[in-house]
């Protein structure tokens, strides 16, 4: 029997300080999200020291709200303030991680998840009490944020880092092959691929009608004739998938939140040609909590998992694997699905994902 430990006052006070810091930073994540969505960081990056009135005028926004927002970011150390002139400044070192110009380094995009997930807190609490899950339809703006996240983390590296993971893939895409993206969401990736490789044919599958409507609109705006999107529940994809039809199948951060992930992987195996390639992006967990404690964004990923990935799977009476199912279990599922060759790749600039090149 483990004896009850006594209170260490110094440790308790240090933890209280930690919680205060957490409180402040969680509040800042909301303010950073608003700053991103309102293009305020982009506006301030173009200005030197400026008053709240000047910032509001430049951004075309209400000064009173700008002033209070600046108060939060100034006290939070995000924005610099000159008391003498009552002006505010976004240092270039901070702009490098907060503006759209920063590309893949723009951390402000991720701050949006705090507000999006907060909207389903009551539903998640009900699940804590009663079990079950929260369906995709409850997540307002989630697909938009995911699309923006993917746009800067995947699209920015698609040509330079991701496609080169498969030797010869670029040339095959130029010549013309059939490609399937499973769990395509808003379709940004295959719309990009469709634009790059007009001789190849691309199909995207997803459960969300809302996300697919966005995908179709974007494809139509570019007059793409080689891209199509289909709404499909993938729970029995092992039965409904076509046989040996695709040269390349991709999933981008999509397998772990499926209701029946193994059936999806079996369907992918079935749909892939014998000499085809399955390119799979998924979260870089380890399948072991004690190892995940070292992950630089472990708390964030487990929160996303608890409040989205796991719960949307459980809402489909699924497994509820969660985002942090990890490489070990990923390989186990791929083997059960029938794949024999799995290579794990990590990109130097990407702390969040593993990139698996998988073959039959």
C-alpha positions as CSV (number, residue, x, y, z in Angstrom):
1,X,0.0,0.0,0.0
2,X,1.4,3.4,-1.0
3,X,1.5,5.9,1.9
4,X,-0.1,9.3,1.6
5,X,2.5,11.9,1.0
6,X,2.7,15.1,3.0
7,X,2.3,18.5,1.6
8,X,5.4,20.1,0.3
9,X,4.7,23.9,0.7
10,X,7.3,25.0,-1.7
11,X,6.2,22.6,-4.4
12,X,2.5,23.6,-3.8
13,X,3.4,27.3,-4.2
14,X,5.4,26.6,-7.4
15,X,2.4,24.7,-8.8
16,X,0.1,27.6,-8.0
17,X,2.5,29.9,-10.0
18,X,2.3,27.3,-12.8
19,X,-1.5,27.4,-12.8
20,X,-1.5,31.3,-12.8
21,X,0.8,31.2,-15.8
22,X,-1.5,28.6,-17.5
23,X,-4.5,30.9,-16.8
24,X,-2.8,33.8,-18.4
25,X,-1.6,31.9,-21.4
26,X,-4.9,30.2,-22.1
27,X,-6.5,33.7,-22.1
28,X,-3.8,34.9,-24.5
29,X,-4.5,32.0,-26.9
30,X,-8.0,33.5,-27.4
31,X,-6.6,36.9,-28.0
32,X,-4.0,35.6,-30.4
33,X,-6.8,33.7,-32.3
34,X,-8.8,37.0,-32.6
35,X,-5.7,38.9,-33.7
36,X,-5.1,36.3,-36.4
37,X,-8.7,36.2,-37.7
38,X,-8.9,40.0,-37.7
39,X,-5.6,40.3,-39.5
40,X,-4.3,42.5,-36.7
41,X,-0.9,41.0,-36.5
42,X,-0.5,41.5,-40.2
43,X,-1.6,45.1,-39.9
44,X,0.8,45.8,-37.0
45,X,3.7,44.2,-38.8
46,X,3.3,46.9,-41.5
47,X,3.4,49.7,-38.9
48,X,6.0,51.0,-36.5
49,X,4.9,52.2,-33.1
50,X,1.3,53.2,-33.4
51,X,-1.7,54.3,-31.3
52,X,-4.8,52.1,-30.9
53,X,-6.6,54.7,-33.0
54,X,-4.0,54.3,-35.8
55,X,-4.1,50.5,-35.7
56,X,-7.9,50.5,-35.7
57,X,-8.0,52.8,-38.7
58,X,-5.4,50.8,-40.6
59,X,-7.3,47.6,-39.8
60,X,-10.7,49.0,-40.4
61,X,-11.9,47.9,-36.9
62,X,-13.4,49.3,-33.8
63,X,-10.9,51.3,-31.7
64,X,-12.4,50.4,-28.3
65,X,-12.0,46.7,-28.9
66,X,-8.6,47.2,-30.4
67,X,-7.5,49.1,-27.2
68,X,-8.7,46.3,-24.9
69,X,-7.1,43.6,-27.1
70,X,-3.8,45.5,-27.0
71,X,-4.1,45.6,-23.2
72,X,-4.2,41.8,-23.1
73,X,-1.3,41.4,-25.5
74,X,0.8,44.1,-23.9
75,X,0.5,42.6,-20.4
76,X,1.0,39.2,-21.9
77,X,4.4,40.2,-23.5
78,X,3.3,39.8,-27.1
79,X,3.2,43.5,-28.0
80,X,5.6,46.2,-26.8
81,X,4.2,49.5,-25.4
82,X,5.6,53.0,-25.0
83,X,4.0,54.8,-22.1
84,X,5.4,58.1,-23.2
85,X,3.7,58.1,-26.6
86,X,1.0,55.6,-25.8
87,X,1.9,53.6,-28.8
88,X,2.1,49.9,-29.5
89,X,4.6,47.8,-31.5
90,X,4.8,44.2,-32.7
91,X,8.5,43.2,-32.7
92,X,9.7,41.6,-35.8
93,X,10.9,38.6,-33.7
94,X,7.2,38.1,-32.7
95,X,5.8,38.8,-36.1
96,X,8.0,35.9,-37.4
97,X,5.6,33.6,-35.6
98,X,2.3,35.5,-35.7
99,X,1.7,36.7,-39.2
100,X,0.5,35.1,-42.5
101,X,3.9,36.2,-44.0
102,X,5.5,33.7,-41.5
103,X,3.9,30.8,-43.5
104,X,4.4,27.4,-41.8
105,X,5.9,29.2,-38.7
106,X,2.6,31.1,-38.0
107,X,1.6,29.8,-34.5
108,X,-1.5,32.0,-34.4
109,X,-3.3,29.5,-36.6
110,X,-3.1,26.9,-33.9
111,X,-4.5,29.2,-31.3
112,X,-7.9,29.1,-33.0
113,X,-8.4,25.6,-31.7
114,X,-8.9,26.9,-28.1
115,X,-12.1,28.8,-29.1
116,X,-13.3,26.1,-31.5
117,X,-13.0,23.3,-28.9
118,X,-14.5,25.6,-26.1
119,X,-17.7,25.6,-28.0
120,X,-18.3,21.9,-27.4
121,X,-17.2,21.9,-23.7
122,X,-20.7,21.2,-22.5
123,X,-21.1,18.3,-24.9
124,X,-17.8,16.8,-23.9
125,X,-18.7,17.1,-20.2
126,X,-21.9,15.2,-21.0
127,X,-19.8,12.5,-22.6
128,X,-17.6,12.3,-19.4
129,X,-20.8,11.5,-17.5
130,X,-22.6,9.3,-20.0
131,X,-20.1,8.1,-22.5
132,X,-20.7,8.3,-26.3
133,X,-19.3,11.1,-28.4
134,X,-19.8,14.4,-30.1
135,X,-20.5,14.3,-33.8
136,X,-18.7,16.3,-36.5
137,X,-21.8,18.5,-37.0
138,X,-21.3,20.1,-33.5
139,X,-17.9,21.5,-34.4
140,X,-18.4,25.0,-35.7
141,X,-15.5,26.3,-37.8
142,X,-13.4,23.2,-37.0
143,X,-13.0,22.2,-40.7
144,X,-12.1,25.8,-41.6
145,X,-9.3,25.8,-39.0
146,X,-8.1,22.4,-40.0
147,X,-8.0,23.5,-43.6
148,X,-5.9,26.6,-42.6
149,X,-3.7,24.4,-40.4
150,X,-3.2,21.9,-43.2
151,X,-2.7,24.8,-45.7
152,X,0.4,26.1,-43.9
153,X,1.8,22.9,-42.5
154,X,1.2,20.5,-45.4
155,X,0.7,22.6,-48.5
156,X,3.8,24.7,-47.8
157,X,5.9,21.5,-47.8
158,X,4.0,19.4,-50.4
159,X,6.4,20.0,-53.3
160,X,9.6,20.5,-51.3
161,X,9.4,17.8,-48.7
162,X,6.4,15.5,-48.9
163,X,6.1,14.3,-52.5
164,X,9.9,13.6,-52.6
165,X,9.4,11.0,-49.8
166,X,8.3,8.6,-52.5
167,X,11.0,8.2,-55.2
168,X,9.7,8.8,-58.7
169,X,6.3,9.9,-57.5
170,X,6.6,13.4,-59.1
171,X,7.3,12.0,-62.5
172,X,4.4,9.5,-62.2
173,X,2.0,12.3,-61.3
174,X,3.1,14.3,-64.3
175,X,2.5,11.4,-66.6
176,X,-0.9,10.7,-65.2
177,X,-2.1,8.3,-62.4
178,X,-5.2,7.8,-60.3
179,X,-5.1,9.2,-56.8
180,X,-7.5,8.8,-53.9
181,X,-7.5,11.1,-50.8
182,X,-9.4,9.4,-47.9
183,X,-10.8,11.8,-45.3
184,X,-10.0,14.8,-47.6
185,X,-11.8,17.4,-45.5
186,X,-12.0,20.8,-47.3
187,X,-9.9,19.3,-50.1
188,X,-7.0,21.9,-50.1
189,X,-4.4,19.2,-50.7
190,X,-5.9,17.4,-53.7
191,X,-7.0,20.7,-55.2
192,X,-3.4,21.8,-55.1
193,X,-2.3,18.4,-56.5
194,X,-4.9,18.6,-59.2
195,X,-3.6,22.0,-60.2
196,X,0.0,20.8,-60.3
197,X,-0.7,17.6,-62.2
198,X,-3.4,18.0,-64.8
199,X,-2.8,14.6,-66.3
200,X,-3.6,12.8,-63.1
201,X,-7.1,12.1,-61.7
202,X,-7.9,12.9,-58.1
203,X,-10.9,11.7,-55.9
204,X,-11.5,12.9,-52.4
205,X,-13.7,11.1,-49.9
206,X,-15.1,12.6,-46.7
207,X,-18.0,12.3,-44.2
208,X,-18.6,16.0,-43.9
209,X,-21.0,17.6,-46.4
210,X,-19.9,21.0,-45.2
211,X,-16.2,20.4,-45.8
212,X,-16.9,18.9,-49.3
213,X,-19.0,21.9,-50.3
214,X,-16.0,24.1,-49.6
215,X,-13.8,21.7,-51.5
216,X,-16.1,21.7,-54.6
217,X,-16.3,25.4,-54.6
218,X,-12.5,25.8,-54.5
219,X,-12.0,23.2,-57.3
220,X,-14.7,25.0,-59.4
221,X,-13.1,28.4,-58.9
222,X,-9.9,26.9,-60.5
223,X,-11.9,25.2,-63.3
224,X,-10.3,21.8,-62.4
225,X,-11.7,19.0,-64.4
226,X,-9.5,16.3,-62.9
227,X,-10.7,16.5,-59.3
228,X,-13.9,15.1,-57.8
229,X,-15.3,14.8,-54.3
230,X,-17.7,12.2,-52.8
231,X,-19.5,12.2,-49.5
232,X,-19.0,8.8,-47.9
233,X,-19.2,7.1,-44.5
234,X,-16.0,5.0,-44.4
235,X,-17.0,2.7,-41.6
236,X,-17.4,-0.2,-44.0
237,X,-14.8,0.9,-46.5
238,X,-13.2,-2.5,-46.4
239,X,-16.4,-3.7,-48.2
240,X,-17.2,-0.7,-50.4
241,X,-13.7,0.2,-51.6
242,X,-13.0,-0.6,-55.3
243,X,-10.4,-3.3,-56.1
244,X,-6.9,-2.3,-57.2
245,X,-8.0,1.0,-58.7
246,X,-5.6,3.6,-57.4
247,X,-1.8,4.2,-58.0
248,X,-1.6,6.5,-55.0
249,X,-3.7,6.8,-51.9
250,X,-3.2,9.5,-49.3
251,X,-4.6,10.3,-45.8
252,X,-3.6,13.5,-44.1
253,X,-4.2,13.3,-40.3
254,X,-7.4,11.3,-41.0
255,X,-7.2,7.7,-39.9
256,X,-7.2,8.0,-36.1
257,X,-10.5,9.8,-35.9
258,X,-12.4,7.3,-38.1
259,X,-15.1,5.2,-36.5
260,X,-13.6,2.0,-37.8
261,X,-9.9,2.8,-38.6
262,X,-8.9,-0.8,-39.3
263,X,-11.7,-1.2,-41.8
264,X,-10.6,2.1,-43.5
265,X,-7.1,0.8,-43.7
266,X,-8.3,-2.5,-45.1
267,X,-10.3,-0.6,-47.7
268,X,-7.2,1.4,-48.7
269,X,-5.2,-1.8,-49.1
270,X,-8.0,-3.2,-51.3
271,X,-8.2,-0.1,-53.4
272,X,-4.5,0.2,-53.9
273,X,-2.8,-1.3,-57.0
274,X,-0.2,-4.0,-56.3
275,X,2.6,-1.5,-57.2
276,X,0.9,1.5,-55.7
277,X,1.9,3.6,-52.7
278,X,-0.1,4.7,-49.7
279,X,1.2,8.0,-48.2
280,X,-0.1,8.5,-44.7
281,X,0.3,11.5,-42.4
282,X,-0.5,11.0,-38.7
283,X,0.3,12.4,-35.4
284,X,3.8,11.6,-34.0
285,X,2.7,10.0,-30.7
286,X,4.5,6.9,-29.4
287,X,1.6,4.7,-28.1
288,X,3.2,5.1,-24.6
289,X,2.2,7.9,-22.3
290,X,5.5,7.9,-20.4
291,X,7.3,8.6,-23.7
292,X,4.7,11.2,-24.8
293,X,5.5,13.2,-21.7
294,X,8.6,14.4,-23.7
295,X,6.5,15.6,-26.7
296,X,6.9,19.4,-27.0
297,X,3.2,19.8,-27.7
298,X,1.9,16.8,-25.8
299,X,-0.8,18.6,-23.8
300,X,-2.1,20.3,-26.9
301,X,-2.4,17.1,-28.9
302,X,-4.0,15.1,-26.1
303,X,-6.6,18.0,-25.7
304,X,-7.3,18.0,-29.4
305,X,-7.7,14.2,-29.1
306,X,-10.0,14.3,-26.1
307,X,-12.2,17.1,-27.5
308,X,-12.3,16.1,-31.2
309,X,-10.5,13.1,-32.6
310,X,-11.5,10.6,-30.0
311,X,-15.1,11.9,-29.5
312,X,-16.0,12.1,-33.2
313,X,-15.0,8.5,-33.5
314,X,-17.0,7.5,-30.5
315,X,-20.0,9.4,-31.9
316,X,-20.0,6.9,-34.8
317,X,-19.9,4.0,-32.2
318,X,-16.3,3.7,-33.2
319,X,-13.1,2.7,-31.5
320,X,-12.1,6.2,-30.3
321,X,-8.4,5.6,-30.9
322,X,-7.5,9.3,-30.4
323,X,-4.9,11.4,-32.0
324,X,-2.1,10.0,-29.8
325,X,-2.5,6.3,-30.8
326,X,1.2,6.5,-31.8
327,X,3.6,4.9,-34.2
328,X,3.6,1.5,-32.6
329,X,-0.2,1.0,-32.9
330,X,-0.2,2.6,-36.3
331,X,2.2,0.0,-37.6
332,X,0.2,-2.7,-35.9
333,X,-3.0,-1.6,-37.7
334,X,-1.2,-1.3,-41.0
335,X,0.1,-4.8,-40.7
336,X,-3.4,-6.1,-39.8
337,X,-4.8,-4.3,-42.9
338,X,-2.4,-6.4,-45.0
339,X,0.5,-4.0,-45.7
340,X,4.0,-5.5,-45.5
341,X,6.3,-2.5,-46.1
342,X,6.1,0.6,-43.8
343,X,8.7,3.3,-43.7
344,X,8.4,6.1,-41.1
345,X,9.7,9.5,-42.1
346,X,10.0,12.7,-40.0
347,X,10.4,16.2,-41.5
348,X,12.9,18.4,-39.7
349,X,10.5,21.4,-39.4
350,X,7.5,19.3,-38.4
351,X,7.3,18.3,-34.7
352,X,3.7,17.2,-35.0
353,X,3.6,14.5,-37.6
354,X,4.9,11.2,-38.8
355,X,4.9,10.5,-42.6
356,X,4.5,6.9,-43.5
357,X,5.3,5.5,-46.9
358,X,3.4,2.2,-47.1
359,X,3.3,-0.5,-49.7
360,X,1.6,-3.9,-50.2
